[in-house]
Amino acid sequence: MHRKTQIKVNELSRFMLYILGHRPDEFGLVPDGEGFLSFRELLWAIHEEPGWGYVREGHFREVLVGKDRFLFEAEGERIRAAERRWRYTLDEPAAVAPKLLFVGVRRRAHPRAMEKGLSSPGRLVLSPDRDMALRMARRRDQKPVILEVMTTPAQEQGVAFYPFGDLFLADRIPASCIAGPPVTEEMRQALDLAGTRKEKRPEVHDIAPGSFVLDLSRDPDRSRRAKGKKRKGWKEEARKVRREKS
């Protein structure tokens, strides 16, 4: 391996070890219960750091076959540090949480969040730092909406906040505990229009990847357009062609 390439691999290995093994929360990352992050999540965070935009998944593979491979464990498209110095448990909610936490949502989710609150089958990830909340949210929407979560009234309504480094995790946030930009009538109309378009989209069943559906109504041959039948007299034409060839 070229010396410059080796140096880059070594630097990436150390950076990966810091993120995965020491401070994933510092980069707005929350590994799963087994300590794994997807390659995609790890790439998101690394690309946000100055000078690391060149990294691709292939570079992770180089680390995993290099001299530092024993420091990591990979399964399919996910990776973790073999030894982790961080921990979080969903059995120990924070007795005291910052009075204000921030969370980012997609623009299209903003109206519903303000009216219905927030919930997630995984965990909502919140930060006391607005910039960190914005950083995390931009991974899914370039112009997310940042909402403020008032933790005291949320805890009074039974919401538990679980600390993870500088981040906090929660199952749900009631709408009454959320403050954010007001939802305008234009936003509601745009959301209703998007829902209407989705409902009108024609359903297609049992279509294999890479295939397409013919629209018979656009067939220039009117005889085929009628109920999808072949042209009248097609058998006679076929016999004529075969006689001419014989």
C-alpha positions in Angstrom: 0.0 0.0 0.0 1.2 3.5 -0.9 2.6 5.4 2.1 0.2 8.3 1.8 -2.8 5.9 1.5 -1.6 4.0 4.6 -1.4 7.3 6.5 -5.0 8.1 5.5 -6.2 4.7 6.5 -4.4 5.0 9.9 -5.9 8.4 10.5 -9.4 7.2 9.6 -9.0 4.2 11.9 -8.2 6.5 14.8 -11.1 8.8 14.0 -13.5 5.8 13.7 -12.3 4.5 17.0 -13.0 7.8 18.7 -16.5 8.1 17.3 -17.5 4.4 17.8 -15.7 3.7 21.0 -15.5 6.9 22.9 -17.9 9.7 22.0 -20.6 8.9 19.4 -22.9 11.5 21.1 -20.3 14.2 20.2 -21.2 13.7 16.6 -25.0 13.4 17.1 -24.9 9.6 16.9 -26.7 7.0 19.0 -25.7 3.4 18.4 -28.2 0.6 18.8 -28.5 -1.6 21.8 -25.6 -3.7 20.6 -23.3 -0.7 20.0 -23.6 -0.8 16.2 -24.0 2.1 13.8 -24.8 1.7 10.1 -22.1 2.6 7.7 -24.5 5.3 6.3 -24.8 7.0 9.7 -21.1 6.9 10.3 -20.5 8.4 6.9 -23.0 11.2 7.6 -21.1 12.2 10.7 -17.6 11.9 9.2 -18.6 14.0 6.1 -19.6 16.8 8.4 -16.1 17.2 9.7 -13.7 19.5 7.8 -11.3 17.6 5.6 -13.1 14.2 5.8 -15.4 14.6 2.8 -13.4 12.2 0.7 -14.3 9.1 2.9 -16.4 6.4 1.3 -17.6 3.1 2.5 -14.7 1.4 0.7 -12.4 3.2 3.1 -14.1 1.5 6.0 -13.4 -1.8 4.3 -9.8 -0.9 4.1 -9.7 -0.3 7.8 -11.4 -3.6 8.5 -8.8 -5.6 6.6 -5.8 -3.5 7.9 -3.7 -3.7 11.0 -6.4 -2.2 13.2 -9.1 -4.6 12.2 -9.2 -6.1 15.7 -10.4 -2.8 17.0 -13.7 -3.1 15.2 -16.5 -5.5 14.6 -18.6 -5.4 11.4 -21.8 -7.2 10.6 -23.3 -6.6 7.1 -23.7 -2.9 6.7 -23.1 -1.9 10.3 -20.0 -1.5 12.5 -19.1 -1.1 16.2 -15.9 -0.7 18.3 -14.8 -3.9 19.9 -14.4 -2.0 23.2 -16.7 0.8 24.1 -16.1 3.4 26.8 -19.6 4.8 26.6 -22.9 3.3 27.8 -26.5 4.1 28.0 -29.4 2.3 29.6 -33.1 2.8 29.2 -33.5 1.6 32.8 -32.1 4.8 34.2 -34.0 8.0 33.2 -32.5 11.3 34.1 -33.6 12.6 37.5 -33.0 16.2 36.2 -32.9 17.1 32.6 -32.1 20.5 31.0 -35.2 22.7 31.1 -35.1 23.1 27.3 -34.1 20.5 24.7 -34.0 20.8 20.9 -35.1 18.4 18.2 -35.2 18.8 14.4 -38.0 17.5 12.2 -38.6 17.4 8.5 -40.6 20.3 7.1 -43.5 18.1 6.1 -43.6 16.6 9.7 -43.7 20.1 11.3 -47.6 20.6 11.3 -48.3 17.2 12.7 -45.6 17.6 15.4 -47.2 20.8 16.6 -50.7 19.3 16.7 -50.0 15.7 17.7 -46.6 15.7 19.4 -43.6 13.6 18.6 -43.1 9.8 18.9 -40.8 7.2 17.5 -40.7 3.4 17.4 -36.9 3.8 18.1 -36.0 6.8 20.2 -36.3 10.5 19.7 -32.9 12.1 20.0 -32.8 15.5 21.6 -29.9 17.9 22.4 -29.6 20.8 24.8 -27.6 22.5 21.9 -29.6 23.9 19.1 -26.7 23.6 16.6 -26.4 19.9 17.3 -30.1 19.4 16.8 -29.8 21.2 13.5 -26.8 19.1 12.5 -28.6 15.9 13.2 -31.8 17.0 11.4 -30.0 18.1 8.3 -29.0 14.5 7.6 -32.6 13.9 6.6 -33.8 17.4 5.5 -31.6 20.2 4.3 -34.0 22.8 5.8 -35.4 21.1 8.9 -37.6 22.8 11.5 -36.1 23.0 14.9 -38.5 22.6 17.8 -38.1 23.4 21.5 -39.1 20.8 24.1 -40.0 21.9 27.6 -38.8 19.0 29.8 -40.5 19.9 33.1 -44.1 19.7 31.9 -43.1 16.7 29.8 -41.8 14.9 32.9 -45.0 15.9 34.7 -46.9 14.0 32.0 -44.8 10.9 32.4 -42.2 11.4 29.8 -38.8 9.9 30.7 -35.6 11.4 29.3 -32.6 9.1 29.1 -29.1 10.6 29.1 -26.6 9.5 26.5 -23.5 11.7 26.8 -24.6 15.2 25.8 -27.8 13.9 24.2 -31.1 12.7 25.6 -33.5 10.0 24.4 -37.2 9.9 24.8 -40.1 7.8 23.5 -42.6 10.6 23.0 -43.1 14.3 23.5 -46.7 15.7 24.0 -47.7 18.6 21.7 -48.3 20.8 24.8 -44.6 20.6 25.6 -43.4 21.6 22.2 -42.7 25.2 21.0 -41.8 26.1 17.5 -42.6 28.1 14.4 -46.4 28.5 14.0 -48.1 26.4 11.4 -49.6 28.6 8.7 -52.6 28.0 6.5 -50.3 27.7 3.5 -48.4 24.8 5.3 -51.7 23.0 5.9 -52.8 23.4 2.3 -49.5 22.2 1.0 -49.7 19.1 3.3 -53.3 18.4 2.3 -52.3 18.7 -1.4 -49.4 16.3 -1.0 -51.8 13.8 0.7 -54.3 14.1 -2.0 -51.7 13.5 -4.7 -50.5 10.4 -2.8 -54.1 9.1 -2.6 -54.6 9.6 -6.4 -51.4 7.7 -7.3 -52.4 4.5 -9.2 -51.7 1.3 -7.3 -49.4 -1.2 -9.0 -49.2 -4.8 -7.7 -46.7 -7.5 -8.2 -44.4 -5.5 -10.4 -40.8 -6.8 -10.5 -37.9 -4.3 -10.1 -36.9 -2.9 -13.5 -40.2 -3.6 -15.2 -42.8 -1.1 -16.4 -46.6 -1.0 -17.0 -48.0 -0.3 -20.5 -50.7 2.3 -20.7 -53.1 1.0 -23.4 -54.9 4.3 -23.6 -51.8 5.8 -25.2 -51.4 3.1 -27.8 -51.5 4.7 -31.3 -53.1 1.6 -32.7 -56.8 2.0 -31.9 -57.6 -1.6 -32.6 -55.3 -2.7 -29.9 -56.5 0.0 -27.6 -60.0 -1.5 -27.5 -60.0 -3.9 -24.5 -56.4 -4.7 -25.3 -57.4 -7.1 -28.2 -55.3 -7.8 -31.3 -56.3 -6.1 -34.6 -59.2 -7.7 -36.5 -57.8 -10.0 -39.3 -54.4 -10.4 -37.7 -54.6 -14.2 -38.2 -55.2 -13.8 -42.0 -52.3 -11.3 -42.2 -50.0 -13.7 -40.4 -50.9 -16.6 -42.7 -50.3 -14.4 -45.8 -46.8 -13.5 -44.5 -45.9 -17.1 -43.9 -47.1 -18.1 -47.4 -45.0 -15.4 -49.0 -41.9 -16.5 -47.1 -42.4 -20.2 -48.0 
